[in-house]
Structure formats: structure tokens, C-alpha cells
Amino acid sequence: MDRRVVRVDYDGPEPEGLGTAEKLAIGAAAAIAVGTAASAMSKDEGADAAPTETAAVLEIRTRPNGQMEVLVPGGCTVLHSDLGLREQHGSSCSQEDLKQANKAMTAHLNEQGAAGH
């Protein structure tokens, strides 16, 4: 995720005796500090959110009506519309199963789109 500072507001006391250039320099320094902090936070978040790929192979079947089933090993079945929107899932599906099914459906739709162009 790209982040950038688009506005910095200062709601403190006005420094006395500073000209416009000095005030702009203080504002720029504050913007750089905020941007650096946001960048460091996003790097930390990225380290925690490292991809955890599994070796599980998901199967996608297309029904005659256009709906697609994603079969997750372990018995979870997730039903998607012909547009790839999740409509239903089995009661045995965990949150991780649903995440894997969503990734598989996205990859499948991207492959279908690439094959069509």
C-alpha cells in the first residue's frame, strides 16, 4: 500500500518572530516526519502480513448456470456467482478456507480475463 502525506495542520501557538520562509520550513519538516513515520509503520505491517502460501490445491468447477464452486481440501465448498462474488459456503469452512477460496477465485478470474485478451 502506498501512503503519502497530503495535508499537515498545525494547531499550536504561533511562533513569534518567524517569517514565511521559516514557517514553511517548519511545516515541511513536520510533513517529512509524518511521512517517515507512516512509511515505517507500513513496513512493519508488511512484515506481519507476510504471505503464507499453502500447498493445498483448490479446484474450481463451473456449473451450467455460470456459478463457480471452489473446492478446498478438507471438505469446504464455496459457491461464487458468475462474476466471482461469494454467495454461499459450507458450514465446515474456516476463515482461512474462505481466504484461500477468495484468492483462488481472483486468480481464476484473472486467468480467464488474460486468456480472453
Secondary structure as UniProt FT lines:
FT   TURN            16..17
FT   HELIX           20..48
FT   STRAND          59..62
FT   TURN            64..65
FT   STRAND          68..72
FT   TURN            73..75
FT   STRAND          76..80
FT   TURN            82..83
FT   STRAND          86..89
FT   TURN            91..92
FT   HELIX           95..116
//
